[in-house]
Amino acid sequence: MSGRLPPPVIVGPSAWVGSHLSKKRKLWHSRWSNNEIKHLEHAAEHFISSSVDLVNISKNNFPLPLIENRLKNLQHKLISGIGFELISGLPIEKYSIEESSTIFCGIGSHLGKARSQNSSGHILGHVRDTGVNVKDKNTRIYQTSERQSFHTDSSDVVALFCLRTAKEGGKSLLVSTETIYNEMNRIRPDLTPLLFDPIATDRRGEIPVGEKPYFKIPVLNWYMGQLTGMYQRQYIDSAQRFSDVLQITDEHIEALDLFDNLANDPRLYISMQLEPGDLQFVYNHSQLHDRTAFTDWPESDKRRHLLRLWLSMPDDRPLPYFFKERFGSIEIGNRGGIITPGTNLNIPLR
């Protein structure tokens, strides 16, 4: 194992501690200026009038010269900086769902390539409680109002655009994967190496051609001098239902439990409530994200609703071969997402 483990302590901007970073809000929270908002609205108006299908939006047909440098700086912050950003200020109440989706997808096209988020080929996702059974092993937790758990998504970046908030709850939580590693190494260095062993994770019924209903990947991966995480505890646990999966040892369970406990340490994570018009960008390779449970409004037109993008970014870090089983490809700028038999990329507006 010695050849594939990081140094005892990882130092860098993405190895942040939530109790410190929450006091430095200007490092991760900004607002659009009035000119930038008008710029985005004008770009959306022009794109919609062109009648180009939204699935084909690109930085070429959605030019944003006024904020091009800002978006390049955002890319750098995600890949090489603290790993996330919150941008506020879009007047969402005046936009139609088509206008909101166009602005969001247009911004995303300047950051990277949108990836399919499910077996239906949706490259624009709708995050809301759809009433599905949370106990169903094939349910994706984001379709419920239940507490999620700290996890990564199957893409380089996950972006959220808040349209409406819940009546109560639904806070966004972020924690640094590197900080969890540092803390584990400090208090239980005997358990840390176990997280670099491949472990089965449930695909929740979304199975690519020729693959098993689960994939195997270490929770932590040390590759070319960088620590990269891939984690969803609920899906690790549910993968144990398959008869050909190697059962998790007691030692691995102890390591996973400690990893979870540290992720949920209020000292380590940062909490924020996304408000209507907020955009959040999170780099999956260095961050874990979570969402608290929520109580929704009884009126259908007031219920919590966020749009989501999964993005593959150019000039990103290389990923180890393990990721190919989940990402389909490890080609930089063209990796991640969920593709199953018959998947056709599309953007549902409703």
N, C-alpha and C positions, 0 to 999 in steps of 0.2 A: 504493500500500500504506500510505502514511503515515496515512490516516484510520482504519485498522483495526488498528493495532499498539499494544500497551500502552506505558507508559513504560519506560525502559531497565531499571529495577529495580522489582519489585513487593514491597511491604512489608506484612506482616500476619501474623496467627497461623498461617495455613496455609502460609506460606512458610518452613517450618522446615527445619533441617538435622539429619539423623538422628544424627550423632555427638554433637550437643548434646542432642537430645530424649531419646535413650536413657538419659541420665543423670538425667532428670527424670520417672521412671516414674509418679509420682503424678499427673502432668498428663493421662495417657491410660489408666491402669490402675486399676480400682477393683473392689470386691467387693460382692456382695449381703449385706445383713445377714440374720441368722436370721429376723427378722420379715418382711423382704421376701420371703424364700424361701417362708415359710409362706403369705404373701399370694398369691404366684404359684401355689403348689400348690392352694390353696383355690379360686382362680379357675378353674384347669384342671379340677379335680374337678367344680365346678358346671357348667362348660360341657359337659363330656363327658356328664354326667347329663341334660342338656337334649336330647340327640340331634340338635342342630343340626349340619348338615354343616360340617366344618372350613373349607371354601372360603368359607363365609358368616360367618366370625368377624369381629367388629368391636369397637371400643372400647365400643360400647353393650351388647353381650352378653358382653363380657369386661372388666368394669370393674376398674380398678386404682387406686382412690383413694389408697392408701398411697404409690405410687411415681409418681403422675401428674406431680408437679413434677420428679422425677428424669428422667423421659422427656422432658419439655419442655426441660430443660437439655441433654439429650443431642441433641435436635434442633438446638438453638442451637450446640452444639459442632461438629456436623457441617457445618451451613450457614455459620456465621460464625466458628467457632473453628479448632482445628488440623485438623479434618476426619476424625478417627477416635477410636474408644474401644474398649477391651477390658474386659469385665466378667466376673469369675470368681466361682465359689462354688456354682453349682447342683449338687446331688448327683445327677448323671446316672445313677449306677449303680443308683439305686432307682426310676428311671422306665421305663415301657414306651415304645415308640416313639410310641404315641398321646399319652401324657402329655408327652413331650419336644416333639413337634410342636405340641401345643396351646399349651404355654407359649411356645414360640418365635413361632408365628403370632399369639398373643395380644399379646405385646410388640410385634411388628411392626405390628399394627393400630393401636396408639397412636402410632406414628411416621409411618405413611403407608399408601398403598394398595399391596397386593402386585400384582406384574406377572408375566405369563407369561415363563418363562425359556427356553422352547424351542417347537418346532412342535407338541408334544404338549399344550401348555397348562398345564404344571406350574407352579403358583405357589409350591410348596415344592419345592426342588431337592435332590437327593441327590448330593453331591460325593464320588466314589470312583472307583477304577480298575475300569472295567467290562470291560477286556480288548479294547477296540476298537483298530483299527489306527491308530497315531499318524500314519502316512504318508498316510492317506486324507484328501483335501482337504476332506471334509465332516465330519471328526471334530472335536468340541469338546474342547479340550485338557484341560479339567477332568475328563474321563472317563478319563484315563490317569494313569500314575504319573510321567510325564515332567516335567521342569522346564517351567514355563509360560513366561512372559516378562512384563515389566511391561506392564500393560494397564488399560483401563477396561471396565466392563460397561455394558450398555445400559439403565441405570436411574439414578435420582438417587443411591440408596444400595444397597450390597450388604452383607448381613448374613450371618454364618456362626455356626453353633452346633456346636461340636465334640462328637461322641458318642464317637469312638475315634480314637486316633492310630496312625500307622504304626510299624513296628518301628524304622525309622530314617529321618530326613529329614522332608520335608514342612513346612518352616518357612514362615511367612507373612512376606512382605517388603512394605513400604510406602515410597513416596517421594513428595515433594511436586512436583506439576506446576509450580507457580510457582517453586520452587527450581531445577528443571531449566532453565526459561526464563531465570532470572537468570544461571545459570552459562553458558548458551549465549551470552547477550548479552555476557557479560564476555569470553569467550575467542574466540568466532567470531560477532560481530554480523552478518557478511555472510550467514551461513546461517540465522539465526533467522527472517527474513521468509518463507522457503520453507515453513516449517511452518504458515503461515497460508493456504497454497494448498489448494484441495480436492484430495483424493486418494482413489482407489478402495480400498474395504475389502470383502473377501469376506463374503457372508452365510452361507457354509458350508451351502448347500442349504436354508436356512430362509427362504423367499422370500414376502413378503406379496403379496396380489393386486395385479396391475398394476405390480409393481416388477421391476427387473433383479436378477440374482443377486449383485449387489454394490451398495453405496451409496457416495456421494462426500461427504466431509466433511473439513475441515482438521483436522490433529492438534491445533492450538491455535486457539482462537476468542476474540477480544476483543470483548465485547458489553456495553454499558451499564456500563462501568467494571469488568468482571470477566473474568478469564482462565479459560476452561473447556477442559478437554482431552477428546479422544475418540481412543483409540489402542489398536491391537492389531497389532503389527508382523507377526506370522505371517500374519494375515489380509490385511494390505496386500500382502505378498509373494505370497500365493496368489491374490489378485485379478488378478494379471498373467496368469493362465491364460486369461482371457476375451478373445476376439478384438477386441471393441469397446472395451476399456479402453486409455486413453492410457498408453503406457509411461512408467515413472518415469525422469526424467532422472538423469544422474550427479550433478548438484548436489543434487537431492532425496535421492538415496541417501546422499550425504555428510552431509546434514542429519539424516536419520533415524538413521544410524549414530552420529552424535554424541549425539543424543537418547538412544539406547539405552545408549551408553557411560556417559553421565552418570547415567541411571537406575540402572545397575549399579555405581556408585561407592559402595563401602562407607562413605565419609564422608557421603554424602547420604541413603542409605536407612536404614530401621530394620527390625530383624529380631525376630520373636517366634515362639515355639512355642506354638500353641494346645493347651491341655490339655483333657481331658474336662470338660464343664461350662462351658467358656469361650464367651462370646458376643463376636463382633467386629463392629463397625459401621464402614463406610468410605464416605466421600462421594466418589463417582466424579468429580465435576466439579473437584475440587481435588487428588485423589490418584490415583496409579497403584498397583496391587497385583500381587503375584506370589507364586508358591509354588515352593519348591525341589523337585527330584525326591525320590522316596522309595522305600524298600524296604518292602514290606508283609509282614504276617504270613502264614504259609501257611494258618492256620486261618481259615475263612470268618467265624466269629463274633468274630474279633479284628481284622479288617481295618479300615484307616482309613476313617472315615465322618463326614462333616459334612453338616448341613442348611444350605440356603441360601435366602435371600429377596432378591428385588429389590423395592425400595420406591420409590414416587413420593410425595414429601413436600409437604404444604401449606406456604404461605409461603416457598417456595423461590425461588432466583434465576431470572430469565427466561433463556431459551435462544434463541440465534439460529435463524433459519429452517432453516439447514443440518441441525439436529437432527431436523427433522420426517421426513426420509427414513429415519432409523434408529429414532427413537422413536415414529413413527406420529402423534404429536401433540406440540406444545410447550406444551399447556395445563398450567399449574402444578397439581400434585396429581393429574394424570391423564395421565401420559406415560411412555413407556418400555416395554420388554418386546418380546416376539417373537410376532406374530400372523400365522399363515399360513392358507390356505384350510382350513376345517373345524376350526379350533382351538376346543376347548371347555375352559374353565378347570377345573382339578381339582387335587386334592392326593393324590399317591400316598404311602401310608405305608410301602411297602416298595420 
